[in-house]
Amino acid sequence: MQTSVSSPRTTSTPTPQPHRLTPAAVVGIAVLGLACFFAITTELLPVGLLSTMSTSLHVSESTMGIVVTVYALAVALLALPLTWATARFPRKTILVATLGGYALSNVIVAIAPSFAVVCAGRVIGGIAHALFFSVASAYATRIVPPRLAGRAIAFVYSGSSLGFVIGVPLATTVGDRFGWRLAVGGVAVAAAALALVALAFLPRVAGESSPHLGSPRAWQRSGLLAVVTADLLLFAGHYVVYTYIGPYLVTAGLGAGEVGGGLLILAGTGIVGLLLAGAFVDRAPRQTLLVAVGAMAVALAALPFVHGSLVATFVVAGVWMAANGTTGTLFMAAAIRAGGISPDIAGALINAGSNVGIAAGAAVGARVFGMAGLGALPFAAAVVVAASFALIAVARRGFPLHGHSQPTLSTSSIRTITTSVAVVTSSISVITSAIPTLRTGSVRAQRSQPATGSVAAVTGSIRRP
């Protein structure tokens, strides 16, 4: 018999979902998308700044990689328990607190006098991150009409993609030109400002009295455990190399001051993968994931053989990053489709698994780097990614041949991510235009005007199966 753990009882009344999209909901979705942007930027900030930070703090680059590990470990250990423990609290309070946590983390890192203090600041960021994505996904589904829940999730998570494509490369460029402390401090200020915007304009959402947690045995029966484990292995293999991508590109011939531009190019190839994921997430999810993970393993194994050529390194690394760009959407879709648990708990499990992988990958990378040098990292990464491929191949229950929708969240809407990445950049203008409407208390949809920006992404037509 399947058992489940229920959260503490609460007398709060669940927030009813609206029957129509309101200006407040549009602002809320835009704020959540921007919050995802800063969450990913904060998490991966040290990746592009590894060399400059290690020089400034007088530690080796392999040691500096620990700041990625401690952050990921905090998320891995706390994502599920914190999500369950805070389920009964108002969602707005929790989400604003996580944004404040990101700001505090970056402030501590920016002014840190030593490597140990940087690690302490990163742990605070990890604690905020442990809660953020579970809260954000549940928040998005509860401020829009049920028919738009999937599109809302897709739009919010497109902010994560933009964090990879713009946030990390931009922060790296600023850090290379003006110093890493200014770059980290700038992210801190932006996160604090967004926390104030969220406090002022996010719709209120009550906590849940009893999120369905399920049990490890139930996760195994449904295939969810296989999905989380394969996701963990993939992230581990990816971060064995990606943690040290800056130094790796420099040794391949890239100028030390051009790492930000190099990351921007590689992140751009990830958008190609994102487009492919949107096209095949429902039609052939298993086949697409096997091809993507297999391509990652082959590209990683090939990297050392082309390391003498900067152009060839970028071509092979581009294949690696494009293939990796498909996996986030496909793994999240697989977790949701497994069913049996609340969507926020599914998000917490994937969040925890991904960050266990990030921590393990960064730790393995540091060990291999210290013992055998940068050139050995891709080989180690390819072995771990190949293990993820093998698990996907044998776990047919977690990765079925054909996609299907889970009642609480239409995974066909995940393909909206592919059209949402560019839209996130226009979210600030949407917020600005919606503020007068909010101030007058109007909640009527502006049907006489064509939808633009994030409104178009959320209100687009839905095809029912």
N, C-alpha and C positions, 0 to 999 in steps of 0.2 A: 504493500500500500504506500502511496506517495504521501510523504509528510511535508509539512511546511511550517515555517516559523513566522509568527505574526508579530507585528510591531506593537509597542505600547498603545493601549486604548486612548482615544481622544474624543472629546465631546465636540470638536469642531465640525461644522457642516461642510461637506465637500463642495467645492466651487463648481456650479453647473457650467457646462460648456455652452457658449453662445450659439444661437441659431444662424447668425450672420456675422460676417467679418466687420469689425469696427475699426475706426482709426486708432484706438488705443491698442488693439491687437497688432495692427501693422507696425506701430512703433515698437511694441514689445518684441516682435519677431526680429525687427531690424537690430534692436539692442542686443538680443541674444546672439545674432550672427556676428556682430562686432565683438561681443564678449568671447566667442569661440576663436576669433582672430587673435586676440591678445592672449588667450590661454595657450594656444599653440606657439605663439611667438615667445612667450615667457618660458615655456618648457624647453624649446630648442635653441634659445638664445646662445648658450655656450658653444654650440656646435660650430658656428661660423667664427666665434671669437676665441676659440681654444688657444691658438698660438699667442695672440696678444695678451690674453689673460694669464697664461702660464708664465710668460716673460715678466709681466708686471708683478705677479705674486711669487716669483722665484721658485716655481715648481716645474717639474717636467710635464710635457704634453700628455704623457700616459697617466700621470697622477691627476692632471687637471680634468681628465675624463670622468673622474669620480663624481664631479658635480652633477653629471647626467645620471649616474647610478643612484645617488642618494635621493634625488628628486623622484625618480621612477620607483624606488623602493617604498617611499612614503605613500605614493599612489597605490602601489600594488597591495600593500598591507592594510590600507585604510579605506579603499574605495567601497567595498561591500559593507563592512560594519558601520561606517559613517553614513552611508546612504540609508541603511535600515534604521539606525539610531535617530536620525533627524527627520524621518519620514513624516512625523506628526507636526512638525513645525511649519509655519507659513513659508511657502517657496520663495517669496520675494526676499524675506529676511535672510534666508540661506544663500541665495544667489548674490545678493549685494555683499554679504560677508565674504564669499569666495573672491569676488573682485577686489575687495579690500585686502584680502590675503595675498593676491597677486601683486598688488601695489606695494604692500609691506615687504614682501619677499624681494622685489627688485630694488627697493630703497636700501635694504640691508646689504644686498650684493654690491650695489653701486658705491657705497661708502665703506665697504669692508676693508679693514687694514691687513687682513691675513686670509690665507686659504681656508682656515678652519671657520672663520666667520662667514665666508662665502658659502660653505657647505651648510651652515646653520640657516642662512637665508634661503637656500634652495629647499631645505626640508620644509620650511613654512610654505613655500610655493607648492610643494608636493601635497601638503595637507589640503590646501585650497583646491588643487587639481583633482584630488580624490573625490571631492563632492561635486565639483562643477559640472562635469559632463552628464552625470546621472540627473542632476537637478535641471539642467538646461533642456534635455530631451523631454522630460516629463512636463516641464513648464510650457514648452512649445505646443504640446498636444492639448493643453487645457485652456488656452486662451483663444483658440480658433474653433470654428464649427467642426464636428467630428469628420465631415467629409474632406476637410482640408488638413487633417492631422499629419498625414504622410508628407504633404508638401511643406508644411511648417518645419518638420524635422529635417527634411532635405535642405531647406534654405538655411536653417541654423547651422547645420554641419558643413555647409559650403564655406562658412567663415574659417573653418579649420584648414580647408584647402588653400584659402587665400593667405592664411598664416604661413604655410609652407612656401607659397609662390612669391609673396611680397614681404610679409613681416620679417622672416628670418634673413633673407638677402638684404633688405633695407637696413635692418639693425646692424648687420655685418658691415655693410658699406659705411654707415655712420661711425661704427667702432673703429674701422681701419683708418678713417680720415681724421676723426676728432677724438678718438680714445674710447675704449670699451665702457668706461664708467659713464660717460655721457649717453651712450647708446642705451645702457640698462636703465639709467635714470629717466630717459625719455619714455621708455615703456612704462615705468612706474607712474609717471605723471599721467600718461594716457589712460592707464588702468584705473587710477583714482578718479579721473574725470568721468570715465564711463560708469563707475560705481555711483556717482552722484546723479548721472542721467538715469540710470536704472532705478535708483531710489525715488526719483521724481516722477518717472513716466511708465514704469512697468506696471501692468495690471496686477492686482492682488490675487493670489491663488492660495487656497488653504492646503494644509498638509493632508496626507492620506492616512486613514486609520489602520489599514491592514494590507500593505503591499504583499503580493504573493512571492515568497522567496523560494519555495520549492526545497529540494534536498539534493545532495550530491548524487544519490542513487537515481533520482528522477532526472537529473541533468544528464547522467550517463545513458539512461534509457531513451531519452529524446534525441540524443546526439549532440546536445549543447556542450557537454564536457569535451567532446572531440573538437568542436568548433573553437572553443576557448584555447585548448591546448595547441592546435595548429596555428592559431593566431599568435600565441605566445612564442612559438618556435620561429615563426616568420619574422616577428619584430626583433627577436634575439639575433637572428642571422643578419638582418638589415643593419642593426645598430653596432654590430661588431666592426663594420667599416664606416658607417655614416657618422658615428661619434667622432671619427678622425678624418672626415672627408676634406677638411681644410688643409691640414698638413699633407694629406695624400695627393691632393691636386697640386700643391706647391712643389712637391718632389717630382711630379710629372712634368713640370715646366711652367706652371701658372705663376704669375707674379704674386708676391705676398699681399700686395694691396689690391689684388683683383679677385680675391676669394668671393666677395659678395656678388660680383657679376657672374662668376662661375656657378655659384649656388642658384642664382636666378635662372640661368640657362637650364640647369638640371631640373629645377623645380618646374619649369615650364614644360618639360617633357612629361612630367607627372600628370599634367592636365590631359595629355593624350590618353593616358591610361584611365583617367577619370571618365572621359568620353566613352571609351570602350566598355567600362563597367556599366554606365548608364544604358548602353545599347543592349547589353547581354545579361543584365542582372536577373531578368525574369525568363528570358528565352533559353539560356544555357548557362546557368550560374556555376555548375560543377565543372563543365568543360572549360569555361573562361578562367576559373580560378586555377585549374591545373596547368593551363597554358601559361598564365601569368607567373605562377610560382616556379614552374620549370624554367621559364625564360630568365627569371631572377637568378636562379642557381647557376645556369650556364653563363650568364653575363658576369657574375661575380667571379666564377672560376677563370674566366677569360681575361679579367682585368690585369693580372700581373704580366701577362704575355704581351700587352700593348703599352705597358707603363712608360716605355721610352719615348712614346709619341703622345704629345698633348692632345692632338686632334683625335687620334684613335681612342685615347682614354675617355674623352668626352663622348664619343660615339657609343662605346660599350657601356659607359656609366649612364648614358641617356636611355639605353635599352633597359638597364636595371631599374632606373627610376620610373620609366614609363610603365613597366610591368608592375612595380610596386604601387603605382597610382591607382590600379584597379582593385587592390586587395582590401582596402578599408571598407568600401561600399559593399563588397561581396561578403566579407566576414560579418559585418553588422547585419546584413540581410539574412544570412544563414542563422545567426543567433536569434533574430526576431522570429524567423520561420520555425525554429525548433519549438517555440511556444512553451506553455506550462508555467511561465513566470511573468511578473509585471514588466512592462517595457523599461522602466527605470532600473530594475534589478538586472535585466539583460544588458543594459548599457553599463552598469557597474561591473558586471563580470567581464565584459569585453575590455573595459577600461583597466581593470585590475590585471587581466591576462596580458594585455599589450604592454603594460608598464613593468610587469615581471620580466617580460622579454627584453624591454629596453634596458632595465637594470642588469640583467644577465649578459646581454650583448655588450654593453659598455664595459662590464667587468671582465668578460672574456677578451674583449678587444684590448683593454689595458694590459692584461697578462701577456697576450700574444705580442703586442707592440713592444713591451719591455723585454721579452725573451728573444724574439726573432725579427723585430722591426716591422715597419709599415707594409712591406711587400708580402708578408705572410697573412695579413688580415683578410684579403678576399678569399683565400683558400679556406680559412676557418669559417668564414661566413657562408660560403657555398655548401659546406657540409651540414650546417644547421638548417639552412633553407631547404636542402634536399630532404631532411627529416620531416619538415612541415609538408613537403610535397607527398611523401610516402603516406603520412597520416591522412591527408585529404583523399588520396587514392583508395584507401581501405575503409574509410569512415563514410559509407554510403548513406547512413541514416542522417548524419549531420550535414552532409553535402549531397542532397538528392540530385538526380539527373535533371529534373524540371523544377522550376520555381513555382511557388504558390504563395497566396496571401494569408497572413495571420490576422484574425478578426480585429484585434485591438490596434493594428497599425498596418496600413496598406503599403507593403514593400514595393509595389510598382511605382509608388511616388518617389522612391529613392533616386530614380533616374533624373528627377528634377534637379539634383545636384549639378548635373552637367550644364544646365542653363543658369544656375544660380551664382556661379563663381564671379562672373563679371558684374552681376547685379549687386553683390555686396558692396562694391565700391560706390554705389549710388545711394546707400542706405542713409548716409548723413543728411542728404538733401530730402529724403523721405521724412526723416525725423523732423527736420526744420519745417517742412510744409504741413506736417500733421499737428504741430504744437498749437497753432491758433485754434484748430478744431477742438483739441482737448481742453483748451482754456475756456471755451464757450460751452463745454459740456455736451457738445453734439456727438452722437454716435451713429449718425446716418451715413451710409456708404455713398461715396460720390460717384453715382452711376452715370452721371452725365458726362464725366470726363474719362478719357481712355486711361487704363491702368499703366503706370510706368514704374521703373525701378523695382524695388522689392515687392510692391503691390502686385505687379504682373506675375512674379514668381509664385506668390501665395494664392492668387485668385484665378490662375489659369484653369482651363477646362480639365475635367477629370474623366477619363474613359473607364467605364465600369466593365469588368469581365463578363 
